[in-house]
Amino acid sequence: MVWVLAMLARLNRSILQSCKFLWLLGKLPAIRRAVCDLSMSGSERGQLQSDVGIYTFTLMQSELLRERRGLAGDNEIFFVPVTRENLYSLTASLLEEFRVVPVLEFCPDGINERLQVHNLYHQAYSLRKTVFAHGYFEKIAELVATNRQPFPVPNIVSYLGMAALIPIFKDALLRAALKVDWWAKVARLRANIVIKPAAADGDTPVVKRVLITGWYGTETAGDKAILMELIDELTERYGSCDIHITSIVPSYSQLSNDELGIQATVHDLKNLPYERFGALDLVAFGGGPIMDSSQLQYISILFGWAKRRGVRTLLFGCGVGPLRKLDNVAFARQILESSDSAFFRDDESAQQAEELGYAGEKLIAADPGLRYAYRWKRRHQGSPERKGLVAMLRAQTVEYSSAASGEQDRLSQVFSGFLTKLVERRDVNSISLVAMHSFWLGNDDRVYNSRIALPVSSCLSEYPISAPQTLEEILQAAVCAKFGMPMRFHGHIFLLAMGVPFIGVDYTGPGAKVGSLIRRYGLEDYEVAADENMSVVALLECWESLVSNYEGVVNHIEKKLVVDIQALEMAYARAFHETTSGAAQ
């Protein structure tokens, strides 16, 4: 009962902390007047000062907000109309720096607008800077995730009455539960109640109902490619399957489903309905790394449940590491010990999996996203004119560098300086800064790209740097490029699949996933480590070597690519307990 008492104590503190927002409830009439004034048009709309120091701005320039912030101190809140004209100007950094209430004035149309609006309102909700508007933020995020067709846009004024109390106390309860790991305790309890074994499978099981888990809910373009490859492979082998997906942020995964055109049931990873799953045929970890994450314990609970139930489990092209926290090492061991079959994306991961307790056949192939991108290219046959450079950069993070924040700024200056040199020398006629990840959780690449873009803006492709890009658009950018500069792991994967030579930026360190991939392809001469030694000069030297050996690099990649595709197809057959001759091609 100790943890129950601890939760109640933390709950009490969280409620008291949240009560600092209650003063706003007494000022709700003024807030409502401020919001109603958003309906003003033309010159009447611009700045509005209410009697509690609340301002409304139509321009989303950070400089303007910084100018005005000093007028009311900590009590200042910016109510900002969100229109099609300024939608892509609303960045993650803006919401982090200011107390902003975005007020939606149009119904988003198309997947790109829906992704952007969801990103904006999910972030506004999660940052908890304006708790009195949580009900409004939550509703907008839900509507754009679940409605492909136009919907009536909610009026924020209707969310600013006494109902504002509900999200405040809901938020306090949620924060208290998270602090004592309430979700994990409930998940373990639910998973342990359901212990009746499922029917045993034969050597070649029929798979009709599949639960796919992994890092969905914060998925990158690479995660989407792996998901599509797994679903395509299941469909080719077993026909139509009932697909279920676990998600860290279910509403975001629902948007991904719409983007990818798949019909899958999405479940909250922390709140899986174990008692209602019924007869599952397969639980699959759909690629990506088994690594340090607060979510890894929920995947370990799921794999432990599947093992007790007799449900087959599969690791589909996973990596292993980095694992620095002891708790996560234990969770990884549980997953690996509970896995019936697996193939790994590199030698290092397979070796580490064996050391952590994986007892099955040690199959090594490549990342499944490689085959998806390769087959995408073949489906879109034709010879697009290859021109320019596509860069797939990302901010450095603490998982791979203890000095991440300082390195972000320095590396962005190096990247910007290098690209500027290419433009000045006319080595490239266009540059595409592609965001492999466009969700605020997990580092939105668009924020980092915006730091790099200004000096080379005249040479950037026409696609708005601030708009989210779909998997289809990213693959299209890759296949049309003559050169690449990937930093994200799956940026390397996509360019290899398209046969595009590149300068690889290794942000993961010696022996980790990026360096391992580059060594696998024998491209070490065109690799630069993202560390204190990286410079514009080093990148230019690498570039000149790449340009002079261009055709040789293209041929080398294509030969190695064929080997990796064959290795993946053989790994699929073995991992699914089928013979190679029986595998679908």
Helices and strands as residue ranges (DSSP letters): H 2-18, G 19-21, H 23-26, H 28-36, G 37-39, G 42-44, E 55-56, H 62-69, G 73-75, E 78-82, G 87-89, H 92-97, E 100-104, H 111-127, G 131-133, H 134-146, G 156-159, G 162-164, H 165-179, H 182-193, E 209-213, H 221-238, E 242-247, H 250-260, E 264-268, G 269-271, G 274-276, E 282-285, E 288-290, H 296-309, E 312-320, H 326-337, E 341-344, H 347-355, E 363-364, H 368-379, E 389-392, H 404-424, E 431-433, H 445-453, G 454-459, H 471-479, E 483-486, H 489-498, E 504-506, H 513-520, G 524-526, E 527-529, H 536-548, H 550-575, G 580-582
